[in-house]
Amino acid sequence: MSSLAAVDPALEAELRRAFTDDVLLTRYLDRAAMSHDASQYLLHPQAVVRARSFDDIATAFRASRRSRTPITFRSGGTSLSGQSVGDGILIDSRRNFRGIEVLDDGLRVRCGPGATIRAVNLRLARFGRKIGPDPASDSACTIGGVIANNSSGMACGTEQNSYRTIESLTMVLPSGTVLRTDAPDADEQFRQNEPGLYDTILRLRERVRENPDSLARIAEQYRLKNTMGYGVNSFVDHDDPIDILLHLMVGSEGTLGFIGDVVLRTVPLLPSAATALALFPSIIDATDSLPGLRAAGARVLELLDTASLGVAQRFPGGPEDLAGIDLDRHAAVLIEVQEAENGERDTVRRSLEEVLAGAATSAPTRFTSSSRERAALWKTRKGLYPALAAARPSGRATLLEDVAVPPEHLSTAVEELSRLLTGTGYDDAVIFGHAKDGNLHFLMTADLGDSADIARYERFTMELVDLVLSRGGTLKAEHGTGRVMAPFVERQFGPELYAVMRELRSAIDPDHLLGRGVLISDDPLEHLKNLKSTPDVGGAADRCVECGFCEPVCPSRDLTTTPRQRIVLLREMRVAGPRVRKELARDFEYAAVQTCAADSMCLTACPVEIDTGALMKQQRIESHGPLAERIALVIARHWAGVEAMARLALRIAPVIPRWLIRGALRPIRALGLSDLVPMPGPELPGAGRRRSSARDGGERKS
């Protein structure tokens, strides 16, 4: 784990002239809390800017250029590839950009980049609509991240992803220019305000279209889910420079500008569903069934390998049919039908049952529409991540990656990937994924603080790149290129299209200050730098994978810190030097311990079942000395008298000289009772009326 450094004085002075204290955060605690996301990377920012407006974004851009300081955008922080961490200025776009406006009776929706996917879909549900992208992290990930990474999910495929459903957005370019692509004269405004960039996009459009090899590569690459590099298919799919730029922003991972308000076309909500888990004797048998199931109308096809099923068998509350299977080389496909009406659902279900009747299944397959049974089946799929993460050895990180191959190569790719994982020592890995799209996820653990484990990870990555590209696949299907695959974009797209990407980025951001190290990089070892170790802090907190799912439900998330931040601050203090640790501990007491609501709402959202509220309660207990404990016990046992004395004190305080009261209270507060004994001031209220109770006969007493 890298160490926190002091802020550069010149940069801090520059930012202080531009931003107020509630917008600019430079304390060690704030910078440490915002330096962790769900990926295996860790970089500490020099400063955090909680931008409130597009003007704030443009101001930060100007400060970045003058000081040559990189900028990174961060919203939900659920990134798995390192896009939302950086060592320069970190712009928090979640705090003040959460607006949601439903348009045209739900056919479209306008969202701020800080709005979560679940919040948007809840607003759309009454109209029978939702947005197309359906990532598993919908409770925590945000519109800004989904657009920046061109996220998809289990059901949306390539037809309903961000690229296909975006209609317009407001963007802030590194120059400070604000472009609204839904303006009637948006293309002309673009030409007038950014003539050099406008001409560059026109020239790159013709360069791509006039190159047969580029056209062939684009057609091949984008028939799959593909979030590697920039979306150069924009040069083929669209004509006007403003429309090309709009679609290039999708999947740009914060390297081309700030993504502001977004308008998305919505898709129908399909409430009638039926789900089944089809078990097969081998992965080949499972993948051989996929073309028929796809043609029969399955909305979701999720593949689970033998190791995945072994993990799922241990789930409490999982499907009963799976519990009694003696696994050998088995694999399974989780199948779901989603339709608008029950009749349509049942028609598709019968077609799927006919396909399965002719397939080499290991047991009869039963579809269910019961919400309880469907939840148990989905637990088989969605529970893989928390199960492996919670069981990982202490100090190891959880790595979740994704690739895609043409569906006809899926079974071979799964077998080869399984051999690669075992051959490089990742024996605990599981393979699963969105089989309908040829999209594979694999989950493994590693100690990224150990040089031998890093060497093993490097060897695995190089062999994975060879494997996927040899099968005509893409190295990133839906998690974004990030840092983890930035060195390999040229290998996937070839030198010509890679040169187009580089020229595009240089035209927009000549100094490469936005998202430095992300998406494309000249450093062949970018994916091995700034790796995050996970020091033990004791107890349940060691299970934390820093995914951020807990943050949207935390009552104090907009006041001080979130559950994830409380845990990462404990980790930061464990490895910090004495001076930094002292400052972190001083601020941690209020920002983490005392302002935690301790209501355990975080437990309801945590995939590895950590109760950070209980953890902070324990911190409070440990921070109280013996004297404070004894005093608190006396107060608790004589609360009626204490309450009466407090009411009397509040009544007479206004008529006693302030200096006399302060002099009397200082020694009492010095005993560690500052939270119990307030210091009178203008903000201190007067005595309230005593509440009535049954014992009072309903009367109120002053």
C-alpha positions, 0 to 999 in steps of 0.5 A, a space after each residue: 500500500 502506498 503512503 500518504 504524502 503532504 499536499 504540494 503547497 503551490 497546488 493547494 494555494 492554487 485550489 484555495 483561491 478557487 474553492 471554498 473549504 466545503 468544496 476543497 478537501 485536503 486533509 489526510 483523512 479525506 484524501 485517504 478515504 477517497 483513494 480506495 475503490 473496488 479495484 486492486 489499485 490504490 493512488 492517493 489524490 493531492 486534493 478532493 474537489 466536491 464539484 457543485 456545478 459545471 463551472 467548478 469542473 472548468 475551474 478545476 481543469 484550469 488549475 490542473 493545466 496551470 499546475 500540470 496536475 492530473 485529474 480523475 473523476 469519481 462517482 460511485 467508486 465501484 470500478 473494478 479496473 482502477 478508473 476512479 483512483 488517481 494521484 492528482 486532483 480527484 473530482 467527486 461527482 456523486 455528492 452534487 449531481 444526483 438529479 433525475 427527471 423522467 421525460 415523455 412518460 418514461 420513454 426517456 430520462 435525464 440523469 445527473 452523473 451521481 444518480 445510482 442506477 437503482 434510484 433511476 429505475 425506481 423513478 421509472 418503474 411506475 411507467 413500466 420502464 427502466 434504463 437498458 444497462 443492468 449491472 449487478 452493482 446497480 444499487 451503488 454504481 452511478 449513471 456517470 460510471 455506467 456511461 464512462 465505462 459503457 456498462 452493460 449487464 446480464 440482460 442488456 447485451 450490446 443492443 441496450 447498453 449505454 452506447 446504444 441508448 444514450 440520446 444526449 449529454 452535457 460535457 465539459 471538455 478539458 479546455 473548459 468548453 461546455 457542450 450540450 449535444 441536445 441543443 438544436 445547433 449543437 454541431 455548429 456550436 461545437 465547430 465554433 467553440 472547438 474548431 481544432 477538435 472539430 476538424 480532427 474528428 472529421 479527419 479521423 472519421 474519414 481516416 477510419 472509413 477509408 481504411 478497409 482493415 480498420 472497418 473490418 476490425 471494427 465490425 469484428 470487435 463490436 459484434 461482442 461486448 467490448 469496453 477496450 479502448 475508445 469506441 472507434 465504432 463511433 466514426 462508422 456509426 455516426 456522421 456529424 462530429 457532435 454525434 461522434 464525440 457524444 458516442 466517443 464519450 461513452 466508454 472514455 473512462 474520464 479521459 476525454 472530459 466530464 460527463 454531466 447530465 445524460 438523457 437515455 432512451 429507456 426500455 420496457 420493464 418486463 415483469 413476468 419472469 420464469 427461471 431455471 437452473 439447467 445442470 449438465 455433465 460437462 462445460 461442453 454440454 452446457 455451452 453446446 446448448 446455448 445456441 438453441 436456448 438463445 434462439 428459443 428466446 431466453 433473456 438471460 443465460 448465465 454459465 457456471 463452471 464446476 468450481 462455481 457450483 461447488 461454492 454455490 452448494 454451500 450457500 444457505 438458502 440455495 436451490 435444493 436441487 443443487 444441494 444433492 448433486 455429487 459434482 464431478 465435471 458438471 456445469 450449469 446454465 441459469 436460464 431466465 425468461 422475461 416478458 411483459 405478460 404471463 402468456 408470452 412468458 409461458 410460450 417462451 418457456 415451452 420453447 426452452 423446455 423443448 430445447 432442453 428435452 433434446 440437450 444432454 442435461 444431467 437432471 430434469 430442468 424445472 422453470 419456476 415463477 415463484 419469487 422465493 424459488 427464483 431468489 434461491 436460484 439467483 443466489 447461486 449466481 450472485 452469491 459467488 462474489 461474496 462467498 469467495 470474497 468472505 472466505 479468502 485468506 486474510 490479507 488477500 485481494 479479490 480480483 474480478 475480471 471479464 473477457 468476451 469471446 465469440 459464442 462459438 468459441 465459448 466452450 474452448 475458451 472456458 476450458 483453456 481459461 480453467 487450465 490457465 488459472 489452475 496452471 498459474 496457481 489460482 486454484 480457488 478461482 471460479 468461472 461464470 458469466 453472461 453466456 448469451 454474450 460470450 462474456 466470461 467473468 473469473 474470480 480469484 484471490 491474490 496477495 498484492 503485497 507479495 512480490 511472488 504473487 505479483 509475478 504470478 499475476 503478471 504471468 497469468 495476465 500475459 497468458 490471458 491476453 494471448 488466449 483471448 486474442 487468439 480466440 478473436 475475443 476482447 480483453 474487457 467486455 463490460 468493466 472498462 479498460 482501466 489500468 488493468 488492460 491499458 497496456 494491451 489496447 494496441 494488441 487488440 486493435 492493431 497499430 492503426 486504430 490505436 494511432 487513431 485513439 491516441 490522436 483523438 486523446 491528444 486533440 482533446 487533452 494534449 497533456 494527458 492530464 485526465 485519467 492518466 494511466 487509464 485506458 491507454 498507456 505507454 507504460 507496458 507495466 501500468 497494470 502492475 503499478 500502484 497495486 493495493 495491499 490489504 493489511 489486517 485490521 481485525 475482525 469482520 473488517 478484514 472481509 471488506 473488499 471495498 466494493 462500495 455497495 454499503 454507501 448508498 444506504 449509509 445515513 452519514 454518507 453526505 455528512 462525514 464518511 461511509 462504511 467503506 471509508 471507515 474501514 479503509 481508514 482503519 487500513 490506512 492508519 495501520 500502515 501510515 507513519 507516526 505523524 500521518 497516523 496521529 492526524 488520521 486518528 485525530 480526525 477519525 474519531 469524529 468523521 468515522 466513529 462519532 458520526 456513524 449512525 450505528 444503525 447497521 443499515 450497511 449490513 443490509 447492503 454488504 455482500 460479505 455481511 460486515 456490520 460497520 455500525 457494530 464496528 464503530 460502536 466497539 470503537 466508541 467503547 474502546 475510546 472511553 476511559 474507566 472514569 468516563 465509563 463510571 460517570 456514564 453509568 451513574 448518569 444512566 442510573 439517575 437519568 431523571 435527576 440529570 434531566 431535571 438539572 439540565 433543564 434548570 441549567 438551560 433556564 438560568 444560563 442566559 442570566 449568568 455571566 458567560 465567563 463564569 459558566 465557561 470557567 466552571 465547565 472547562 475542567 468538567 469537559 476536560 475529563 472527557 465529557 465534552 460530548 455530554 456537557 455542552 459549552 454555552 453559546 448563542 446556538 445553545 437552545 433554552 429549556 424545553 417543556 417536559 414531555 407528557 407521559 401516562 404517569 403524568 395523566 397526560 399533563 405537561 409539566 414545565 
